[in-house]
């Protein structure tokens, strides 16, 4: 390829390697400047859509399936074993993704060995967030066993609140006035949903709303702590890919998960077996749950805050619809109001500029500095 008189000469080789067998075309230099970005833009748009659909389906299906397998008749699997199973699946997927990036199995495992085994100090830094995530996942299984899927889906967004607060105090992150207002609306919305859930007169068998709510709150706090600490690790060592970090988390997750299983359900596992109660649907549920973190990484790479907020909101709506159709969930005015506030607050926290487009609120929030 050569430049000539504001043109690019593209030489396309024929079947032979001699210069006489080459065909030349003259293309204006402006052509690559148009076609290449267009192809890149189309690819980026496609990946955004894939990320959006994947995150929406994962958020909704993970909760709905876990709720389904915890409420269907028959022997129930042991919660703590499902956490270990999910960590194993997540680690396997992460290894596959490293192989895909390296395009070579040997190179991929050499990279994994170098980054994990030969750098023990760096690897051990992921131990604390792995422990927090393990405890969080055990609490999530307890919560989903005691809360409706729709109620859990909305309440679990409290992790946005806990993560934001912890980021302010630990990472010294600055939040705008609008973001603080969004967190306030999020808290109010979740409170309305929980008030409706705890005062509901609908018959709910084998469910403890207070127990489930406390499990969600604790899980959200642990999620915030783990997320903030993990973000700090990622920023301090940018040369380590997110997939390697997920393998590190998975290794420690399996270790801490096994200890948790032994301490909390050791006798039951010994009597019934580790995979007691595992059906094909349980395997699907744990599989979808395990790839959640990997999909989030995909979304962070290809999507933006608008799409993440939209995916979360769609997951809440899908959970509500499916809960009504399958789990006989009763939609009330209080739940609808609380869920609407939660959805609105998610968008507002991610995109503070939306405040200027909301009637009444734009009267109180006039200064553009409030979104900075």
Secondary structure as the mmCIF struct_conf table of DSSP 4:
data_model
#
loop_
_struct_conf.conf_type_id
_struct_conf.id
_struct_conf.beg_label_comp_id
_struct_conf.beg_label_asym_id
_struct_conf.beg_label_seq_id
_struct_conf.end_label_comp_id
_struct_conf.end_label_asym_id
_struct_conf.end_label_seq_id
STRN STRN1 UNK A 2 UNK A 4
TURN_TY1_P TURN_TY1_P1 UNK A 5 UNK A 6
STRN STRN2 UNK A 7 UNK A 13
BEND BEND1 UNK A 15 UNK A 18
HELX_RH_3T_P HELX_RH_3T_P1 UNK A 19 UNK A 21
STRN STRN3 UNK A 22 UNK A 28
TURN_TY1_P TURN_TY1_P2 UNK A 29 UNK A 29
HELX_RH_AL_P HELX_RH_AL_P1 UNK A 30 UNK A 71
BEND BEND2 UNK A 72 UNK A 74
HELX_LH_PP_P HELX_LH_PP_P1 UNK A 75 UNK A 78
HELX_RH_AL_P HELX_RH_AL_P2 UNK A 79 UNK A 102
TURN_TY1_P TURN_TY1_P3 UNK A 103 UNK A 103
HELX_RH_AL_P HELX_RH_AL_P3 UNK A 105 UNK A 112
HELX_RH_PI_P HELX_RH_PI_P1 UNK A 113 UNK A 117
BEND BEND3 UNK A 118 UNK A 118
HELX_RH_AL_P HELX_RH_AL_P4 UNK A 120 UNK A 124
TURN_TY1_P TURN_TY1_P4 UNK A 125 UNK A 126
HELX_RH_AL_P HELX_RH_AL_P5 UNK A 127 UNK A 146
BEND BEND4 UNK A 147 UNK A 147
HELX_RH_AL_P HELX_RH_AL_P6 UNK A 149 UNK A 155
TURN_TY1_P TURN_TY1_P5 UNK A 156 UNK A 157
HELX_RH_AL_P HELX_RH_AL_P7 UNK A 158 UNK A 170
BEND BEND5 UNK A 171 UNK A 171
HELX_RH_AL_P HELX_RH_AL_P8 UNK A 177 UNK A 199
BEND BEND6 UNK A 202 UNK A 202
TURN_TY1_P TURN_TY1_P6 UNK A 205 UNK A 206
HELX_RH_AL_P HELX_RH_AL_P9 UNK A 209 UNK A 236
TURN_TY1_P TURN_TY1_P7 UNK A 238 UNK A 239
BEND BEND7 UNK A 240 UNK A 240
HELX_RH_AL_P HELX_RH_AL_P10 UNK A 242 UNK A 272
TURN_TY1_P TURN_TY1_P8 UNK A 274 UNK A 277
HELX_RH_AL_P HELX_RH_AL_P11 UNK A 280 UNK A 290
TURN_TY1_P TURN_TY1_P9 UNK A 291 UNK A 291
HELX_RH_AL_P HELX_RH_AL_P12 UNK A 292 UNK A 302
HELX_RH_AL_P HELX_RH_AL_P13 UNK A 305 UNK A 326
BEND BEND8 UNK A 327 UNK A 327
HELX_RH_AL_P HELX_RH_AL_P14 UNK A 333 UNK A 350
HELX_RH_3T_P HELX_RH_3T_P2 UNK A 352 UNK A 357
BEND BEND9 UNK A 358 UNK A 358
TURN_TY1_P TURN_TY1_P10 UNK A 359 UNK A 360
HELX_RH_AL_P HELX_RH_AL_P15 UNK A 361 UNK A 364
HELX_RH_3T_P HELX_RH_3T_P3 UNK A 368 UNK A 371
#
